[in-house]
Amino acid sequence: MYRVLSYIQNYVKIKITGQRPQKFINICIRRRIAIWDLTQISEKEFTMCMLASEYLKNVHSTALKACVRVKVLKKEGLIYTLRRYKTRKALMILSVLLCGLFALMSSLVWNVSVEGTDPLSVRNTRVLASELGIRKGMFMSNVNSRALAEQLLLGQKNLCWVGVKKKGTKICIEIVEGVHYEGKKGDEISEDEACDLAVSKDCLLQKVTVEQGKQIIDTGNTALKGQVVVMGEGKHAKAQIMGIVWYKAEVPVEKEVETLKYTGKEQTVKSLLIFDFKIEPPEWKWLPWNWGDEAFKSYDSVYTEKYFGKNVKMPFGTSKLVKRETVWETVTLSEEEAVYRAALKAQGALDASIPDEGQVLNTKSSVFERSGKQYYCITAEVLEDVGITVFSENN
């Protein structure tokens, strides 16, 4: 560390010659002049190093007092090094530019990481941070950690804590999901008001568990949408009403369908990535890499990015976009293939209509003809909670 400081402050290596060179050393020690690398060549010769400022200030008077001769053997330090290279202007300019570039790169954001347990919250936090202007390539000094944490927390109600830390050229965002309890939805009635319980859908009553009120439609009977099943009799009715609801989906059986087919032609476009900026190659036709390329009217694409560095991800890399040409083609299906395709579509439509909490008891499917066209039909019996609160008619 001392050698580094002495190099910055500049130092000289000198040789002293005389009858009593030890007297020169003792005078330097009494005057608290820092010396190092003291070497004895002979009884009358010594070499040593000292700061250039001390040499200019004290060595002449000290040499006269000790009756010795002083000769400078070597000059070292930052100033002397710069003087050696002052005639090499190109090297000096390049050094200054490299130092400036290093200082600039050190002041930029190279990476933004989000840590959390819920992947959806992590993704939403990353998107919200990007909308707030937090991205690669921005100046680290423009990031206010406390303000950013508050904005991310206010923008997401499912989070209970957000922390933002600056680590070198990296911004680390840590999120903690909270437990939130949702209040009652819709127009549910408070427990202080009198109400009845009705069904939200046409159903077959399967099981009614009454906690408070009177059941007026027996289990096993059909109840229409909005029909009261449990009366509160001036009180707030409480019960669980489980009913069987029927869901149905119909899809036409089509024997001629259009499918997407690959032609086998591909185009690859490579680009240079610098932070979040992408430098794409020009698309001029006269360039060699664009010879023979024609724009695809319809294509699928696969996009990949690769950044330099293994342990530390550098903000420089390359991207690759592979385009595969596609065309629409009409295909005639067999009877079995057409029915199977229609069955998949009908099953998907049926699954989308059934609530997540519903329990499927039974499903039936059939193929029928209507107006000269075939249809695939699938029905399902689903057991679900169909009870809703309604105002009592006596109020």
VOVO-398964 format. One record per residue (C-alpha): residue number from 0; y, z, x. Coordinates in nm, 2 decimals, decimal comma. Layout:
BEGIN
k | north | up | east
NUM | Y | Z | X
...
END
This chain:
BEGIN
k | north | up | east
0 | 0,00 | 0,00 | 0,00
1 | 0,24 | 0,08 | 0,29
2 | 0,17 | -0,26 | 0,45
3 | 0,26 | -0,43 | 0,12
4 | 0,58 | -0,24 | 0,09
5 | 0,67 | -0,30 | 0,45
6 | 0,60 | -0,68 | 0,40
7 | 0,84 | -0,68 | 0,11
8 | 1,11 | -0,48 | 0,30
9 | 1,04 | -0,69 | 0,62
10 | 0,94 | -0,55 | 0,96
11 | 0,92 | -0,65 | 1,33
12 | 0,67 | -0,59 | 1,61
13 | 0,84 | -0,49 | 1,94
14 | 0,74 | -0,42 | 2,30
15 | 0,92 | -0,15 | 2,50
16 | 0,92 | -0,15 | 2,88
17 | 1,05 | 0,12 | 3,11
18 | 0,99 | 0,42 | 3,33
19 | 0,96 | 0,66 | 3,04
20 | 0,88 | 0,47 | 2,72
21 | 0,75 | 0,80 | 2,56
22 | 1,12 | 0,91 | 2,54
23 | 1,20 | 0,61 | 2,32
24 | 0,91 | 0,71 | 2,09
25 | 1,02 | 1,08 | 2,07
26 | 1,38 | 0,98 | 1,99
27 | 1,25 | 0,75 | 1,70
28 | 1,05 | 1,05 | 1,57
29 | 1,35 | 1,29 | 1,58
30 | 1,56 | 1,03 | 1,40
31 | 1,28 | 0,99 | 1,14
32 | 1,24 | 0,62 | 1,21
33 | 0,91 | 0,50 | 1,06
34 | 0,68 | 0,34 | 1,33
35 | 0,32 | 0,23 | 1,30
36 | 0,06 | 0,04 | 1,49
37 | 0,16 | 0,22 | 1,81
38 | -0,04 | 0,07 | 2,10
39 | -0,02 | 0,16 | 2,48
40 | -0,06 | -0,15 | 2,70
41 | 0,01 | 0,04 | 3,03
42 | 0,19 | 0,35 | 3,14
43 | 0,52 | 0,17 | 3,12
44 | 0,46 | -0,06 | 2,82
45 | 0,40 | 0,01 | 2,45
46 | 0,40 | -0,20 | 2,13
47 | 0,48 | -0,08 | 1,78
48 | 0,61 | -0,19 | 1,44
49 | 0,91 | -0,08 | 1,25
50 | 1,12 | -0,19 | 0,95
51 | 1,37 | -0,47 | 1,03
52 | 1,66 | -0,26 | 0,89
53 | 1,58 | 0,03 | 1,12
54 | 1,55 | -0,21 | 1,42
55 | 1,90 | -0,35 | 1,35
56 | 2,05 | -0,01 | 1,29
57 | 1,90 | 0,22 | 1,56
58 | 1,70 | 0,04 | 1,83
59 | 1,99 | -0,07 | 2,05
60 | 2,14 | 0,29 | 2,08
61 | 1,79 | 0,44 | 2,12
62 | 1,69 | 0,19 | 2,39
63 | 2,01 | 0,27 | 2,59
64 | 1,95 | 0,64 | 2,56
65 | 1,58 | 0,61 | 2,68
66 | 1,66 | 0,35 | 2,94
67 | 1,41 | 0,10 | 2,82
68 | 1,40 | -0,27 | 2,74
69 | 1,31 | -0,39 | 2,39
70 | 1,16 | -0,73 | 2,31
71 | 1,08 | -0,86 | 1,97
72 | 0,72 | -1,00 | 1,96
73 | 0,69 | -1,09 | 1,59
74 | 0,89 | -1,09 | 1,27
75 | 0,70 | -1,05 | 0,94
76 | 0,81 | -1,01 | 0,58
77 | 0,91 | -1,19 | 0,27
78 | 1,25 | -1,30 | 0,39
79 | 1,11 | -1,44 | 0,72
80 | 0,83 | -1,62 | 0,53
81 | 1,08 | -1,79 | 0,30
82 | 1,29 | -1,89 | 0,60
83 | 0,99 | -2,06 | 0,76
84 | 0,93 | -2,27 | 0,44
85 | 1,30 | -2,34 | 0,35
86 | 1,27 | -2,69 | 0,49
87 | 0,97 | -2,76 | 0,27
88 | 1,16 | -2,80 | -0,05
89 | 0,87 | -2,95 | -0,25
90 | 0,65 | -2,65 | -0,17
91 | 0,94 | -2,41 | -0,26
92 | 1,00 | -2,58 | -0,60
93 | 0,63 | -2,58 | -0,67
94 | 0,60 | -2,21 | -0,59
95 | 0,89 | -2,13 | -0,82
96 | 0,75 | -2,34 | -1,10
97 | 0,41 | -2,17 | -1,06
98 | 0,56 | -1,82 | -1,07
99 | 0,76 | -1,92 | -1,37
100 | 0,46 | -2,06 | -1,54
101 | 0,26 | -1,74 | -1,47
102 | 0,54 | -1,52 | -1,61
103 | 0,55 | -1,74 | -1,92
104 | 0,18 | -1,74 | -1,98
105 | 0,17 | -1,36 | -1,93
106 | 0,43 | -1,32 | -2,21
107 | 0,24 | -1,53 | -2,47
108 | -0,03 | -1,44 | -2,72
109 | -0,36 | -1,59 | -2,61
110 | -0,59 | -1,43 | -2,87
111 | -0,57 | -1,26 | -3,21
112 | -0,88 | -1,05 | -3,30
113 | -0,95 | -0,87 | -3,63
114 | -1,21 | -0,59 | -3,65
115 | -1,35 | -0,46 | -3,97
116 | -1,68 | -0,40 | -4,16
117 | -1,62 | -0,64 | -4,45
118 | -1,63 | -1,01 | -4,35
119 | -1,42 | -1,11 | -4,65
120 | -1,15 | -0,85 | -4,57
121 | -1,15 | -0,97 | -4,20
122 | -1,10 | -1,33 | -4,32
123 | -0,82 | -1,24 | -4,56
124 | -0,65 | -1,03 | -4,29
125 | -0,67 | -1,32 | -4,05
126 | -0,52 | -1,56 | -4,30
127 | -0,25 | -1,32 | -4,40
128 | -0,16 | -1,26 | -4,03
129 | -0,14 | -1,64 | -3,98
130 | 0,10 | -1,67 | -4,28
131 | 0,32 | -1,40 | -4,13
132 | 0,35 | -1,61 | -3,81
133 | 0,10 | -1,43 | -3,59
134 | -0,08 | -1,70 | -3,40
135 | -0,17 | -1,81 | -3,05
136 | 0,12 | -1,94 | -2,84
137 | 0,39 | -1,71 | -2,98
138 | 0,58 | -1,46 | -2,75
139 | 0,43 | -1,12 | -2,74
140 | 0,78 | -0,96 | -2,75
141 | 0,83 | -1,11 | -3,10
142 | 0,54 | -0,90 | -3,24
143 | 0,64 | -0,57 | -3,40
144 | 0,31 | -0,37 | -3,42
145 | 0,43 | -0,12 | -3,68
146 | 0,60 | -0,37 | -3,91
147 | 0,30 | -0,61 | -3,89
148 | 0,06 | -0,32 | -3,98
149 | 0,27 | -0,23 | -4,28
150 | 0,29 | -0,59 | -4,40
151 | -0,09 | -0,64 | -4,37
152 | -0,16 | -0,31 | -4,55
153 | 0,09 | -0,40 | -4,84
154 | -0,06 | -0,74 | -4,88
155 | -0,42 | -0,62 | -4,93
156 | -0,49 | -0,34 | -5,19
157 | -0,85 | -0,30 | -5,08
158 | -0,74 | -0,16 | -4,74
159 | -0,65 | 0,20 | -4,67
160 | -0,54 | 0,17 | -4,30
161 | -0,44 | -0,11 | -4,06
162 | -0,37 | -0,07 | -3,69
163 | -0,22 | -0,32 | -3,45
164 | -0,24 | -0,29 | -3,08
165 | -0,11 | -0,51 | -2,79
166 | -0,36 | -0,54 | -2,51
167 | -0,23 | -0,77 | -2,23
168 | -0,21 | -1,11 | -2,39
169 | -0,43 | -1,01 | -2,69
170 | -0,33 | -0,87 | -3,03
171 | -0,60 | -0,64 | -3,18
172 | -0,59 | -0,58 | -3,55
173 | -0,82 | -0,31 | -3,68
174 | -0,87 | -0,26 | -4,06
175 | -1,04 | 0,01 | -4,26
176 | -1,15 | -0,06 | -4,62
177 | -1,09 | 0,21 | -4,88
178 | -1,27 | 0,30 | -5,19
179 | -1,07 | 0,21 | -5,50
180 | -1,16 | 0,29 | -5,85
181 | -1,06 | 0,04 | -6,12
182 | -0,92 | 0,16 | -6,44
183 | -1,03 | 0,04 | -6,78
184 | -0,99 | -0,33 | -6,85
185 | -0,87 | -0,52 | -7,15
186 | -0,75 | -0,34 | -7,46
187 | -0,98 | -0,04 | -7,44
188 | -0,87 | 0,25 | -7,66
189 | -0,80 | 0,59 | -7,51
190 | -1,04 | 0,87 | -7,59
191 | -0,77 | 1,05 | -7,80
192 | -0,77 | 0,77 | -8,06
193 | -1,02 | 0,71 | -8,33
194 | -1,23 | 0,39 | -8,29
195 | -1,55 | 0,22 | -8,38
196 | -1,80 | 0,02 | -8,16
197 | -1,87 | -0,35 | -8,23
198 | -2,06 | -0,62 | -8,05
199 | -1,89 | -0,88 | -7,83
200 | -2,14 | -1,16 | -7,90
201 | -2,40 | -1,27 | -8,16
202 | -2,71 | -1,07 | -8,07
203 | -3,03 | -0,90 | -8,17
204 | -2,98 | -0,52 | -8,14
205 | -3,24 | -0,40 | -7,90
206 | -3,14 | -0,04 | -7,82
207 | -2,85 | 0,17 | -7,95
208 | -2,79 | 0,52 | -7,78
209 | -2,53 | 0,71 | -7,99
210 | -2,34 | 0,99 | -7,82
211 | -2,07 | 1,03 | -8,09
212 | -2,04 | 0,85 | -8,42
213 | -2,28 | 0,70 | -8,68
214 | -2,50 | 0,39 | -8,64
215 | -2,46 | 0,16 | -8,95
216 | -2,68 | -0,13 | -8,84
217 | -3,04 | -0,05 | -8,75
218 | -3,20 | -0,16 | -8,42
219 | -3,40 | -0,48 | -8,45
220 | -3,14 | -0,65 | -8,68
221 | -2,90 | -0,93 | -8,59
222 | -2,53 | -0,85 | -8,54
223 | -2,26 | -1,11 | -8,54
224 | -1,97 | -1,12 | -8,30
225 | -1,71 | -0,85 | -8,39
226 | -1,94 | -0,67 | -8,63
227 | -1,91 | -0,29 | -8,62
228 | -2,24 | -0,12 | -8,52
229 | -2,13 | 0,24 | -8,47
230 | -1,86 | 0,41 | -8,68
231 | -1,64 | 0,68 | -8,53
232 | -1,57 | 0,85 | -8,86
233 | -1,22 | 0,95 | -8,76
234 | -1,32 | 1,02 | -8,40
235 | -1,37 | 0,82 | -8,08
236 | -1,71 | 0,65 | -8,11
237 | -1,93 | 0,67 | -7,80
238 | -2,25 | 0,48 | -7,76
239 | -2,44 | 0,22 | -7,55
240 | -2,53 | -0,09 | -7,74
241 | -2,79 | -0,31 | -7,57
242 | -2,86 | -0,65 | -7,74
243 | -3,05 | -0,97 | -7,68
244 | -2,82 | -1,27 | -7,64
245 | -2,93 | -1,63 | -7,63
246 | -2,78 | -1,87 | -7,38
247 | -2,84 | -2,25 | -7,38
248 | -2,77 | -2,54 | -7,15
249 | -2,82 | -2,92 | -7,21
250 | -2,81 | -3,19 | -6,95
251 | -2,88 | -3,56 | -7,00
252 | -3,17 | -3,71 | -6,82
253 | -3,03 | -4,00 | -6,60
254 | -3,27 | -4,24 | -6,44
255 | -2,99 | -4,43 | -6,25
256 | -2,78 | -4,21 | -6,02
257 | -2,54 | -4,28 | -5,74
258 | -2,62 | -4,11 | -5,41
259 | -2,44 | -4,10 | -5,08
260 | -2,62 | -4,28 | -4,80
261 | -2,54 | -4,29 | -4,43
262 | -2,50 | -4,63 | -4,27
263 | -2,57 | -4,52 | -3,92
264 | -2,22 | -4,59 | -3,78
265 | -2,04 | -4,31 | -3,61
266 | -1,70 | -4,25 | -3,45
267 | -1,62 | -3,97 | -3,21
268 | -1,26 | -3,85 | -3,16
269 | -1,19 | -3,60 | -2,88
270 | -0,87 | -3,40 | -2,85
271 | -0,71 | -3,15 | -2,62
272 | -0,64 | -2,79 | -2,75
273 | -0,35 | -2,59 | -2,61
274 | -0,32 | -2,26 | -2,81
275 | -0,31 | -2,37 | -3,17
276 | -0,17 | -2,71 | -3,09
277 | -0,40 | -3,02 | -3,09
278 | -0,31 | -3,32 | -2,88
279 | -0,50 | -3,62 | -3,03
280 | -0,55 | -3,95 | -2,86
281 | -0,33 | -4,24 | -2,99
282 | -0,50 | -4,48 | -3,24
283 | -0,35 | -4,80 | -3,10
284 | -0,60 | -5,09 | -3,13
285 | -0,51 | -5,23 | -2,79
286 | -0,64 | -4,92 | -2,61
287 | -0,99 | -4,95 | -2,45
288 | -1,14 | -4,66 | -2,64
289 | -1,03 | -4,81 | -2,98
290 | -1,17 | -5,15 | -2,93
291 | -1,40 | -5,25 | -3,21
292 | -1,33 | -4,93 | -3,42
293 | -1,27 | -4,98 | -3,79
294 | -1,14 | -4,72 | -4,03
295 | -1,42 | -4,58 | -4,25
296 | -1,35 | -4,59 | -4,62
297 | -1,59 | -4,30 | -4,68
298 | -1,74 | -4,07 | -4,43
299 | -1,87 | -3,72 | -4,35
300 | -1,74 | -3,53 | -4,05
301 | -1,85 | -3,26 | -3,81
302 | -1,58 | -3,08 | -3,62
303 | -1,64 | -2,85 | -3,32
304 | -1,41 | -2,67 | -3,08
305 | -1,49 | -2,55 | -2,73
306 | -1,25 | -2,33 | -2,53
307 | -1,27 | -2,27 | -2,15
308 | -1,39 | -1,93 | -2,01
309 | -1,70 | -1,72 | -2,08
310 | -1,60 | -1,35 | -2,07
311 | -1,23 | -1,41 | -2,13
312 | -1,16 | -1,69 | -2,38
313 | -0,88 | -1,91 | -2,24
314 | -0,63 | -2,07 | -2,48
315 | -0,72 | -2,42 | -2,35
316 | -1,01 | -2,63 | -2,46
317 | -1,13 | -2,95 | -2,63
318 | -1,22 | -3,05 | -2,98
319 | -1,47 | -3,30 | -3,10
320 | -1,47 | -3,48 | -3,44
321 | -1,77 | -3,69 | -3,53
322 | -1,73 | -3,92 | -3,83
323 | -2,04 | -4,07 | -4,00
324 | -1,98 | -4,36 | -4,23
325 | -2,13 | -4,32 | -4,59
326 | -2,16 | -4,56 | -4,88
327 | -2,24 | -4,49 | -5,25
328 | -2,57 | -4,65 | -5,36
329 | -2,72 | -4,67 | -5,71
330 | -3,08 | -4,54 | -5,71
331 | -3,34 | -4,58 | -5,99
332 | -3,55 | -4,26 | -6,03
333 | -3,89 | -4,23 | -6,18
334 | -3,94 | -4,03 | -6,50
335 | -4,05 | -3,72 | -6,32
336 | -3,77 | -3,73 | -6,07
337 | -3,51 | -3,78 | -6,34
338 | -3,64 | -3,48 | -6,54
339 | -3,66 | -3,27 | -6,22
340 | -3,30 | -3,35 | -6,14
341 | -3,18 | -3,27 | -6,49
342 | -3,37 | -2,94 | -6,48
343 | -3,19 | -2,84 | -6,16
344 | -2,85 | -2,91 | -6,32
345 | -2,94 | -2,73 | -6,64
346 | -3,07 | -2,42 | -6,46
347 | -2,75 | -2,41 | -6,25
348 | -2,53 | -2,43 | -6,57
349 | -2,74 | -2,16 | -6,74
350 | -2,72 | -1,93 | -6,44
351 | -2,34 | -1,97 | -6,43
352 | -2,31 | -1,86 | -6,80
353 | -2,53 | -1,55 | -6,78
354 | -2,34 | -1,24 | -6,67
355 | -2,44 | -1,07 | -6,34
356 | -2,55 | -0,75 | -6,51
357 | -2,76 | -0,93 | -6,77
358 | -3,15 | -0,90 | -6,76
359 | -3,33 | -1,23 | -6,83
360 | -3,63 | -1,16 | -7,06
361 | -3,76 | -1,50 | -7,13
362 | -3,67 | -1,87 | -7,07
363 | -3,78 | -2,19 | -7,26
364 | -3,73 | -2,55 | -7,16
365 | -3,79 | -2,88 | -7,34
366 | -3,70 | -3,25 | -7,32
367 | -3,58 | -3,42 | -7,64
368 | -3,42 | -3,74 | -7,75
369 | -3,09 | -3,77 | -7,94
370 | -2,91 | -4,09 | -8,02
371 | -3,14 | -4,29 | -7,80
372 | -3,08 | -4,07 | -7,50
373 | -3,30 | -3,81 | -7,34
374 | -3,18 | -3,45 | -7,28
375 | -3,32 | -3,16 | -7,09
376 | -3,26 | -2,83 | -7,27
377 | -3,32 | -2,47 | -7,14
378 | -3,26 | -2,15 | -7,33
379 | -3,28 | -1,79 | -7,21
380 | -3,30 | -1,45 | -7,38
381 | -3,09 | -1,20 | -7,19
382 | -3,06 | -0,83 | -7,25
383 | -2,71 | -0,70 | -7,18
384 | -2,45 | -0,44 | -7,29
385 | -2,26 | -0,60 | -7,58
386 | -2,06 | -0,29 | -7,70
387 | -1,68 | -0,31 | -7,73
388 | -1,43 | -0,06 | -7,87
389 | -1,23 | -0,16 | -8,18
390 | -0,98 | 0,03 | -8,39
391 | -1,13 | 0,20 | -8,69
392 | -1,07 | 0,03 | -9,02
393 | -0,97 | 0,37 | -9,18
394 | -0,67 | 0,40 | -8,95
END
